[in-house]
Amino acid sequence: MTATAPATTRRDPLMIGIRVLLGLFGAFKLYGTLYFTFLATAAQGGDPQGVVDWLVAAWSFALASALIVAAFRLRAGDRRIAGITAGLLVVEIAFSFVKLFAYDEPEALGFMAVDLVLLALLAVAARRNR
Protein backbone atom coordinates (compact mmCIF):
# COMPACT_ATOMS: atom_id res chain seq x y z
CA MET A 1 0.00 0.00 0.00
CA THR A 2 1.34 3.38 -0.99
CA ALA A 3 0.66 6.41 1.14
CA THR A 4 -0.13 9.56 -0.76
CA ALA A 5 0.72 12.92 0.63
CA PRO A 6 -2.25 15.18 1.24
CA ALA A 7 -2.64 17.95 -1.29
CA THR A 8 -1.39 21.22 0.08
CA THR A 9 -2.60 24.57 -1.03
CA ARG A 10 -0.30 27.52 -1.01
CA ARG A 11 -1.60 30.39 1.04
CA ASP A 12 -1.61 33.72 -0.72
CA PRO A 13 -0.07 36.35 1.59
CA LEU A 14 -1.80 39.16 -0.31
CA MET A 15 -5.22 37.60 0.20
CA ILE A 16 -4.46 36.92 3.85
CA GLY A 17 -3.49 40.56 4.30
CA ILE A 18 -6.67 41.74 2.56
CA ARG A 19 -8.81 39.50 4.73
CA VAL A 20 -7.09 40.60 7.95
CA LEU A 21 -7.39 44.29 7.04
CA LEU A 22 -11.02 43.83 5.99
CA GLY A 23 -11.86 42.02 9.23
CA LEU A 24 -10.10 44.56 11.44
CA PHE A 25 -11.71 47.43 9.55
CA GLY A 26 -15.15 45.86 9.93
CA ALA A 27 -14.60 45.22 13.65
CA PHE A 28 -13.40 48.79 14.20
CA LYS A 29 -16.43 50.13 12.32
CA LEU A 30 -18.78 47.89 14.28
CA TYR A 31 -17.27 49.04 17.57
CA GLY A 32 -17.60 52.69 16.55
CA THR A 33 -21.16 52.20 15.39
CA LEU A 34 -22.22 50.56 18.65
CA TYR A 35 -20.32 53.09 20.77
CA PHE A 36 -21.67 56.20 19.05
CA THR A 37 -25.19 54.77 18.78
CA PHE A 38 -25.66 53.51 22.33
CA LEU A 39 -22.95 54.83 24.66
CA ALA A 40 -21.66 58.22 23.52
CA THR A 41 -23.39 61.39 24.65
CA ALA A 42 -24.53 64.08 22.24
CA ALA A 43 -21.45 66.12 23.15
CA GLN A 44 -19.30 63.12 22.15
CA GLY A 45 -21.06 62.79 18.80
CA GLY A 46 -23.55 60.12 19.79
CA ASP A 47 -27.18 60.11 20.87
CA PRO A 48 -29.02 59.60 17.55
CA GLN A 49 -32.01 61.87 17.13
CA GLY A 50 -34.83 60.93 14.80
CA VAL A 51 -35.41 58.37 12.10
CA VAL A 52 -32.63 59.53 9.78
CA ASP A 53 -29.95 59.14 12.44
CA TRP A 54 -31.22 55.66 13.28
CA LEU A 55 -31.23 54.71 9.59
CA VAL A 56 -27.62 55.88 9.25
CA ALA A 57 -26.73 53.84 12.36
CA ALA A 58 -28.45 50.77 10.89
CA TRP A 59 -26.64 51.33 7.58
CA SER A 60 -23.32 51.53 9.43
CA PHE A 61 -24.09 48.38 11.42
CA ALA A 62 -25.01 46.49 8.24
CA LEU A 63 -21.84 47.66 6.47
CA ALA A 64 -19.61 46.74 9.39
CA SER A 65 -21.19 43.31 9.69
CA ALA A 66 -20.89 42.73 5.94
CA LEU A 67 -17.18 43.68 6.01
CA ILE A 68 -16.56 41.09 8.72
CA VAL A 69 -18.48 38.42 6.80
CA ALA A 70 -16.58 39.31 3.62
CA ALA A 71 -13.29 38.88 5.48
CA PHE A 72 -14.25 35.30 6.32
CA ARG A 73 -15.76 34.46 2.92
CA LEU A 74 -13.10 35.99 0.68
CA ARG A 75 -10.81 33.41 -0.90
CA ALA A 76 -8.17 33.63 -3.61
CA GLY A 77 -9.69 33.03 -7.02
CA ASP A 78 -13.32 33.50 -5.91
CA ARG A 79 -14.37 36.24 -8.31
CA ARG A 80 -17.97 36.35 -7.11
CA ILE A 81 -17.12 37.14 -3.48
CA ALA A 82 -14.34 39.51 -4.58
CA GLY A 83 -16.85 41.40 -6.75
CA ILE A 84 -19.36 41.57 -3.92
CA THR A 85 -16.62 42.80 -1.58
CA ALA A 86 -15.58 45.48 -4.07
CA GLY A 87 -19.20 46.61 -4.36
CA LEU A 88 -19.46 46.67 -0.60
CA LEU A 89 -16.40 48.93 -0.41
CA VAL A 90 -17.96 51.29 -2.96
CA VAL A 91 -21.10 51.49 -0.78
CA GLU A 92 -18.79 52.11 2.19
CA ILE A 93 -17.25 55.05 0.31
CA ALA A 94 -20.76 56.43 -0.35
CA PHE A 95 -21.50 56.06 3.37
CA SER A 96 -18.33 57.99 4.17
CA PHE A 97 -19.47 60.81 1.87
CA VAL A 98 -22.73 60.98 3.84
CA LYS A 99 -20.80 61.12 7.11
CA LEU A 100 -18.42 63.75 5.70
CA PHE A 101 -20.98 66.12 4.19
CA ALA A 102 -24.23 65.51 6.11
CA TYR A 103 -22.66 65.02 9.54
CA ASP A 104 -19.51 67.12 9.02
CA GLU A 105 -17.21 64.32 10.19
CA PRO A 106 -13.71 64.69 8.70
CA GLU A 107 -12.83 61.28 10.17
CA ALA A 108 -14.74 59.83 7.22
CA LEU A 109 -11.71 60.66 5.05
CA GLY A 110 -9.69 58.06 6.96
CA PHE A 111 -12.38 55.47 6.35
CA MET A 112 -12.40 56.36 2.64
CA ALA A 113 -8.63 55.94 2.52
CA VAL A 114 -8.88 52.43 3.98
CA ASP A 115 -11.68 51.61 1.51
CA LEU A 116 -9.54 52.77 -1.41
CA VAL A 117 -6.52 50.78 -0.19
CA LEU A 118 -8.68 47.66 0.12
CA LEU A 119 -10.14 48.22 -3.37
CA ALA A 120 -6.63 48.60 -4.80
CA LEU A 121 -5.44 45.44 -3.04
CA LEU A 122 -8.47 43.53 -4.36
CA ALA A 123 -7.67 44.75 -7.87
CA VAL A 124 -4.06 43.57 -7.53
CA ALA A 125 -5.23 40.18 -6.24
CA ALA A 126 -7.74 39.85 -9.10
CA ARG A 127 -5.09 40.73 -11.67
CA ARG A 128 -2.72 38.12 -10.22
CA ASN A 129 -5.42 35.43 -10.34
CA ARG A 130 -6.19 35.92 -14.05
HUHU-V732425 format. One record per helix or strand of 3 or more residues. SS is the DSSP state (A for helix, B for strand). FROM is the first residue (numbers start at 1). LEN is the number of residues. If there is no record, write none. Layout:
# HUHU-V732425
SS,FROM,LEN ; SS,FROM,LEN
This chain:
# HUHU-V732425
A,13,27 ; A,42,3 ; A,50,24 ; A,79,23 ; A,108,21
